[in-house]
Amino acid sequence: MGDCYAPRPRTEEGTAQGFFERSGIGLYRKMFTLAEKEQTHRYHLDFGGIFERSTVVLNGQTLGGNNYGYFSFRLDATEAIHSGENPLEITVDNSLSPSDRWYSGCGIYRTVKLLETEAVFLDERDVIVTTSTQGELLDLCDEMGFLVYSEPFDKWTSGLERRADSHQSRETPMFHVLKSYWNPEPMVHFSVMDYSLPDENIKAHWDTPLYADHWHFPQFGQVVIPYMIASNCGEVRLFLNGKQFFIDPSSAFPNRLITGFIPWIQGMVHVVGLMGGAAICEQTLITPKAPSKLAFDKTFSSVPSEKGYELLLTVRVLDEDGNLCFRVNNEVTFAIARNAEILAADNGCLMTSEPYHADHVRLYQGAASVQIRLCGKSDAIMVTATAENLASAETVILLEP
């Protein structure tokens, strides 16, 4: 349902919780329809996450709530729900401060689901599948050289807290570093150090170097560029415009993270991962020509025509050959012809002051995203993206009947 304070403008001077005002009380209301209530069934409302102190009322009956914002919870709605229309009201009290050391948000930030089960059922939250005991896991970490750090709480004024899992949604260069450690599928990924990128004001002990995934430095003449290659292959080969640059085996570098310097010459960087002398994966970065067009990076061939179903679409700037133009920061505007509405637009830049709840946003690193919500009609949806001096992009989303 969304952060109820995100539509507000950013403050000029940030606080400990960031640049958005997050303190206050939010109210969510929704009317949903239950075709027919099965008298022998159980009904539960499942909340993926609400920040922070919540109260849930269904058909005028208070079901309960939750006082901690970082884990999911479930409420029994069997007695309150009935056939036909059911008004749901959720109050969120986020007025206590300070809350956290970051912008924690305010309101419903994860999925809300209505669950219907038999009278006797298996709660999936109680099903645990394990492959090793904790002791064996720690022994394995010792053997592999991992430092295990357990943070039992992360609050300023309270004690032990349960923590929810977090997931990375943007594939930064450091994402590929972690992937090279944990993913068994062969991979190789080349990134360059780019100090022209904006400072995102992250504390030094949490930050990572300013690596980026491009090969475009128009501000330079003759200079060498630091690079990083993440790979789980035993051998990696690096080429610039067909010329090979010798690098040691991955095992010769700390943590298998290959680093070095390469001269800036526009053209093509090509990296190849090898196992047993055979090439098994590769990556190519090409210096782009002039920005030419916008293009959506994903197509949706079949989507449920469910009212309220949401999709995230990303558009990127490409040259005439289809190469990413990393440094373009034009404003892009999104539009939908019918059967859906635009909820928000974003570009992934932590330091932007642009509002989320708009149909336009400036491109960041040559890309921007739009979140849309379906209106429940079984017909195709056309989404367009336009920007000055660039050919527009459009994508058609086919909906299931």
Secondary structure in CASP SS format (residue, H / E / C, confidence):
PFRMAT SS
TARGET T0000
AUTHOR 0000-0000-0000
METHOD secondary structure of the structure
MODEL  1
M C 1.00
G E 1.00
D E 1.00
C C 1.00
Y C 1.00
A C 1.00
P C 1.00
R C 1.00
P C 1.00
R C 1.00
T C 1.00
E C 1.00
E C 1.00
G C 1.00
T E 1.00
A C 1.00
Q C 1.00
G E 1.00
F C 1.00
F C 1.00
E C 1.00
R C 1.00
S C 1.00
G C 1.00
I E 1.00
G E 1.00
L E 1.00
Y E 1.00
R E 1.00
K E 1.00
M E 1.00
F E 1.00
T E 1.00
L E 1.00
A C 1.00
E C 1.00
K C 1.00
E C 1.00
Q C 1.00
T C 1.00
H C 1.00
R E 1.00
Y E 1.00
H E 1.00
L E 1.00
D E 1.00
F E 1.00
G C 1.00
G C 1.00
I E 1.00
F E 1.00
E C 1.00
R E 1.00
S E 1.00
T E 1.00
V E 1.00
V E 1.00
L E 1.00
N C 1.00
G C 1.00
Q E 1.00
T E 1.00
L E 1.00
G E 1.00
G E 1.00
N E 1.00
N C 1.00
Y C 1.00
G C 1.00
Y C 1.00
F C 1.00
S C 1.00
F E 1.00
R E 1.00
L E 1.00
D E 1.00
A C 1.00
T C 1.00
E C 1.00
A C 1.00
I C 1.00
H C 1.00
S C 1.00
G E 1.00
E E 1.00
N E 1.00
P E 1.00
L E 1.00
E E 1.00
I E 1.00
T E 1.00
V E 1.00
D E 1.00
N C 1.00
S C 1.00
L C 1.00
S C 1.00
P C 1.00
S C 1.00
D C 1.00
R C 1.00
W C 1.00
Y C 1.00
S C 1.00
G C 1.00
C C 1.00
G E 1.00
I E 1.00
Y C 1.00
R C 1.00
T C 1.00
V E 1.00
K E 1.00
L E 1.00
L E 1.00
E E 1.00
T E 1.00
E C 1.00
A C 1.00
V C 1.00
F C 1.00
L C 1.00
D C 1.00
E H 1.00
R H 1.00
D H 1.00
V C 1.00
I C 1.00
V C 1.00
T C 1.00
T C 1.00
S C 1.00
T C 1.00
Q H 1.00
G H 1.00
E H 1.00
L H 1.00
L H 1.00
D H 1.00
L H 1.00
C H 1.00
D H 1.00
E H 1.00
M H 1.00
G C 1.00
F C 1.00
L C 1.00
V C 1.00
Y C 1.00
S C 1.00
E C 1.00
P C 1.00
F C 1.00
D C 1.00
K C 1.00
W C 1.00
T C 1.00
S C 1.00
G C 1.00
L C 1.00
E C 1.00
R C 1.00
R C 1.00
A C 1.00
D C 1.00
S C 1.00
H C 1.00
Q C 1.00
S C 1.00
R C 1.00
E C 1.00
T C 1.00
P H 1.00
M H 1.00
F H 1.00
H H 1.00
V H 1.00
L H 1.00
K H 1.00
S H 1.00
Y H 1.00
W H 1.00
N C 1.00
P C 1.00
E C 1.00
P C 1.00
M C 1.00
V E 1.00
H E 1.00
F E 1.00
S E 1.00
V E 1.00
M E 1.00
D C 1.00
Y C 1.00
S C 1.00
L C 1.00
P C 1.00
D C 1.00
E C 1.00
N C 1.00
I C 1.00
K C 1.00
A H 1.00
H H 1.00
W H 1.00
D C 1.00
T C 1.00
P C 1.00
L C 1.00
Y E 1.00
A E 1.00
D C 1.00
H C 1.00
W C 1.00
H C 1.00
F C 1.00
P C 1.00
Q C 1.00
F C 1.00
G C 1.00
Q C 1.00
V C 1.00
V E 1.00
I E 1.00
P E 1.00
Y E 1.00
M E 1.00
I E 1.00
A E 1.00
S E 1.00
N C 1.00
C C 1.00
G C 1.00
E E 1.00
V E 1.00
R E 1.00
L E 1.00
F E 1.00
L E 1.00
N C 1.00
G C 1.00
K E 1.00
Q E 1.00
F E 1.00
F C 1.00
I C 1.00
D C 1.00
P C 1.00
S H 1.00
S H 1.00
A H 1.00
F C 1.00
P H 1.00
N H 1.00
R H 1.00
L E 1.00
I E 1.00
T E 1.00
G E 1.00
F E 1.00
I E 1.00
P E 1.00
W C 1.00
I C 1.00
Q C 1.00
G C 1.00
M E 1.00
V E 1.00
H E 1.00
V E 1.00
V E 1.00
G E 1.00
L E 1.00
M E 1.00
G C 1.00
G C 1.00
A E 1.00
A E 1.00
I E 1.00
C E 1.00
E E 1.00
Q E 1.00
T E 1.00
L E 1.00
I E 1.00
T C 1.00
P C 1.00
K C 1.00
A C 1.00
P C 1.00
S C 1.00
K E 1.00
L E 1.00
A E 1.00
F E 1.00
D C 1.00
K C 1.00
T C 1.00
F C 1.00
S C 1.00
S C 1.00
V E 1.00
P E 1.00
S C 1.00
E C 1.00
K C 1.00
G C 1.00
Y C 1.00
E E 1.00
L E 1.00
L E 1.00
L E 1.00
T E 1.00
V E 1.00
R E 1.00
V E 1.00
L E 1.00
D C 1.00
E C 1.00
D C 1.00
G C 1.00
N C 1.00
L E 1.00
C C 1.00
F C 1.00
R C 1.00
V C 1.00
N C 1.00
N C 1.00
E E 1.00
V E 1.00
T E 1.00
F E 1.00
A E 1.00
I E 1.00
A C 1.00
R C 1.00
N C 1.00
A E 1.00
E E 1.00
I E 1.00
L E 1.00
A E 1.00
A E 1.00
D E 1.00
N C 1.00
G C 1.00
C C 1.00
L C 1.00
M C 1.00
T C 1.00
S C 1.00
E C 1.00
P C 1.00
Y C 1.00
H C 1.00
A C 1.00
D C 1.00
H E 1.00
V E 1.00
R E 1.00
L C 1.00
Y E 1.00
Q C 1.00
G C 1.00
A E 1.00
A E 1.00
S E 1.00
V E 1.00
Q E 1.00
I E 1.00
R E 1.00
L E 1.00
C C 1.00
G C 1.00
K C 1.00
S C 1.00
D C 1.00
A C 1.00
I E 1.00
M E 1.00
V E 1.00
T E 1.00
A E 1.00
T E 1.00
A E 1.00
E C 1.00
N C 1.00
L E 1.00
A E 1.00
S E 1.00
A E 1.00
E E 1.00
T E 1.00
V E 1.00
I E 1.00
L C 1.00
L E 1.00
E E 1.00
P C 1.00
END
